[in-house]
Amino acid sequence: MDPRLEESVKILISEDSMEAKLYLSSTPPSWGDDVTSLYTFDAIMEFLKENGVKAGIDQALLKSIIINKLYDTYHLIAKGRPAVNGKDGFFTYLFKTEIDNKPKVQADGSVDYRNIEMYESVQKDQEVVTYTPATKGSFGFDVKNKFLSCIPGKDQSPLKGEGFYVSEDGNHYYSNLTGKIELFSDNSLHITNTLEIKGDVDMTTGDVVFGGDVIVHGNVMTGTSIRCKGNLTILGSVEEANIYAGGTIEIKAGMQGGTKGSVISDCDVWAKFFESASIHCKGDFHANSIMNCDVFCEGNIYVTGRFGIIVGGSTTCSGNIEATIIGNLSEVKTMINAGTNPNTITEISALEADIKEDEGKLEKLHEVRKKMVQITNPTDAAKFNETMEQIETSITALSAQLKEKTTALNQKLFLISTYSSSKIIVQKFLYPGVYVTINGLHYNSRDTFTNVTLKDTGGQVQVINNF
């Protein structure tokens, strides 16, 4: 190193050794040489290193200082690189982990007691959690080229729980089913298709809408509703409420519908009793008593037990009706309908006519397409292709429509063949005032019968003793 630089060059290194500043004096050395020739890039680089500045040197800046003679001021000539510690891995929850189940105050000042959040719902295959892995961090160095170590981040343990699956890289969590999702206090994740309501369904809980099974440990109060895609179990009673289930509905006590309450099930319905309610089920219906109800059942109806009574209202099913008692001594008007409904016959005729019409349209479309395909060199290719595309679209849509109507027709024909022999079985008493219809044939009970079966015997309803 040229000793003359000691008089003209100064270097300041910060206490943490992360920065170094360079000062070049414009004053010639004491022996009078020109500093311009003294300040060369190689000479200054060597001087920096000899004085402990060995890393992070801004060589472009050094060249600029020398070329532009930026003397008599300190320049930040070198910077170290701090070590960066790694970041711990973390989970990002793509759902509400805390539910605010307080009623919302609306703009008009009223309180919405119906749409209260009770749970967070998820759909099957929905991503619910994303995991961001820990980072290793990066080492650093100071201007003296001292190595600065870093602390790597820590990865989190995989989430525990049920109802979800994880991607191959372990960073994405997806729901296995449609239902509710909860993050427990121990940081475990639980997705289930069962919603349990510990108390009553009332104005404080609001209406219930759920994609799986619902269990209500209390009662379902007036003015509320429940809709679920799975089974619905109510351990208490139901008042003037509206309930729907894609599966079976079971009411452990009973229902007093107040003429406005309704029950709809895509499967079976079970209850202790129904009073002044509307019930529609696609499966079988089971109860101990039905009083002044409007019942429509696509399966069989069983009203059994010591006082298994049907009185008042209208009770209709496609299959058989079994009851202990139908009607009462007061001769309250009671409508009982079993077997093939005349409306079903009308619907079948309409479907058959529609299917025949659609088949004719489809046949014509196929003929047109056959003729179009035979055209090898159309004069207007664009117009030709557009027409062919329209024909194909029409054929696809009409074929799907025809398939749907055919399926519906077959289902109705199956019902007719299945329930053509439907009957009404009365174990104890059939009272006067009961109006019976079986497969469209009518019969009015004017006497009291004991232990009888009513059925279609080829053109008329006959009452047959079961002895």
BELFENNOR-V787669 format. One record per run of one state. SS is the DSSP state (H for helix, E for strand, L for the rest). FROM is the first residue (numbers start at 1). TO is the last residue. Records with the same first field share a line. If there is no record, write none. Layout:
SS=FROM-TO  FROM-TO
This chain:
L=1-4  14-18  25-34  39-40  51-56  58-58  68-73  80-80  82-83  86-89  94-103  106-110  113-119  123-126  133-136  139-139  142-146  149-160  163-163  167-171  176-178  184-188  193-193  198-200  202-207  211-212  217-219  221-224  229-231  235-237  239-241  246-248  266-268  282-284  298-300  304-308  318-320  327-333  339-341  374-380  420-422  431-433  439-440  445-448  457-460  466-467
H=5-8  35-38  41-50  59-67  342-373  381-419
E=9-13  19-24  57-57  74-79  81-81  84-85  90-93  104-105  111-112  120-122  127-132  137-138  140-141  147-148  161-162  164-166  172-175  179-183  189-192  194-197  201-201  208-210  213-216  220-220  225-228  232-234  238-238  242-245  249-265  269-281  285-297  301-303  309-317  321-326  334-338  423-430  434-438  441-444  449-456  461-465
